[in-house]
Amino acid sequence: MESFKDNTIRGLKDIIRNCRHTEDILRVSAMDSDNNSLKQIFIYYADLNSSYIQKLQTEILRLGGDLEDFASEKLRSWEDKSDFIDKLKICENSVNNAVNNYKEFSLREDILSEVVPIISQQYFGEKEAQETIKNIRSSKLPA
């Protein structure tokens, strides 16, 4: 039977994978955008995901886990879409997945409660990103 610690470490690693994917998508979106305001927004949220990853990795190490499986993992490739609205949809879907992962993880009963405050804080950051990207997509700003 898996321990609370093992379940927590595995769940944190799943969240890290999602954050890495989201960060990658947001950085590519920033590079592809000619709109400086959008570029800054995407970079801000990509940097936020990067900081989340660092914090979660620290937690994994504190709990006695390792980060070896991340070294060999390749990020999912960016889907090349020429339409800016399609790119925003991809960003929005990635952030939606992050929000759902955080929410599901924080509600689990088989994890260590000491990580819930970190997860909750990051969840609200992802919720903010979700709303921002949704608003950008609905306002149809130029790329």
N, C-alpha and C positions, 0 to 999 in steps of 0.2 A: 504494500500500500504506500502511495506517495505521501510524503510529509507536507505540512503546510509550507515549510521552507522551500521544498522542491517545486511545489505548485506555484509559489510566488515567483521564484526565479524563472520558471518556464513562461509564466504569464508576462513578466517584465520583458523577457526576450522577444515575445510576440509583439508587444507594444513597440519595442525598439525597431523591429523590422518594419512595422507600419510607419513609424516616424521617419526612418531612413528613406522609405519610398516617397512619403509626402514631401520631405525636404528636397529630394531630387527633383520631383515634379515642379515644385515651387521655384527652385533655382533655374531650371530650364525655362520656365515661363517668364521669369525675370529677364533672362538673356534674350528671349524671343520678342519681348515687348519693346516697342518704340516709345511708349508712354512712360515718362519718368516717374510719375506718381504711382502707376501700377507696378513698375519695376521695384520701387521702394517698398511697397506693400508686400510683394512676393518675397523679397529678400528678408524683410522683417520676420515674416512667418517661417521662412526657411531657417533663419538663424534661431528662432524660438524652438523649432523642432530639434535643431542641433544641440541646443542647451538642454532640452528634455532628454535627449539620448545620453548626454554626458552624465546627467543626474541619475538616470536609471542604471547606467553602467556602474556608477559608484555604488548604488544600492545592491546590485548583483554581487559585486566584489565584497561588500560589507557582509552579505549573507553567506559568503563562502562559495559562491558560484564562479564560473569562469566565462571569459568572453571569447574563447577560442573559435567557437562556431561562427562568429561574426567575421573573423579575418578572411575566411575562404568564401563567404557568401557574396554573390554578385547581386547588385541591385537590379530590380526589374527594369527593363529598358523602356525608355520614353517612347510613347506612341507618337509618330510624326503626324500631326494634324495641321493642315494649312489654315483652317478657319479658327479665328481667335475664340469664338464662342465655344467651339469644341474643346479647345485647350482649357478654357475656364471650367467647363463641365468636368474635365478630367481632374483638375485641381479640386473642384468642389467634391467630387466623388472620393478622392483620396482623403480629404479632410473629414468627410462624413464617416469614412471607415475608421479613421483615427478616433473620432468622437465615440463611435459605437464600441470600439475596442476598450477605450478607457472606461466607459460606462459599464460594460459587461464585467470587466475585470474588478472594478470597485465594488460590485454587488456580489461577487463570489464569496462564499462562506468558507472556502478551503484555502485561503491565503492569510498571510500574516497581517494583522490589522495595522502594524506600524508603518506599512507602505501606503496605506489608504490616503493619508493627508497629501503625500507627494502626487499620487495619482489624481486626486481631486483637483489640486491646483493646476496640474497640466491639462486635465479635462476642460476646465474653464477657459484656458488659453486656446485650446482647440475649438471650443464652442465659439469664441470670439472670431477666430479665423474662418470658421464655417459661415457665420453671419456676414462677415466682411466680403468674402468671395461670392456668396449668394447675392448680396447687394450689388456688387460689381457686375455680375452676370446679368441681373435683372435691369440694371441701368443702361446696359449695352454701351459701355465706354469704349472708345477706340483703342485698339491694341497699341 
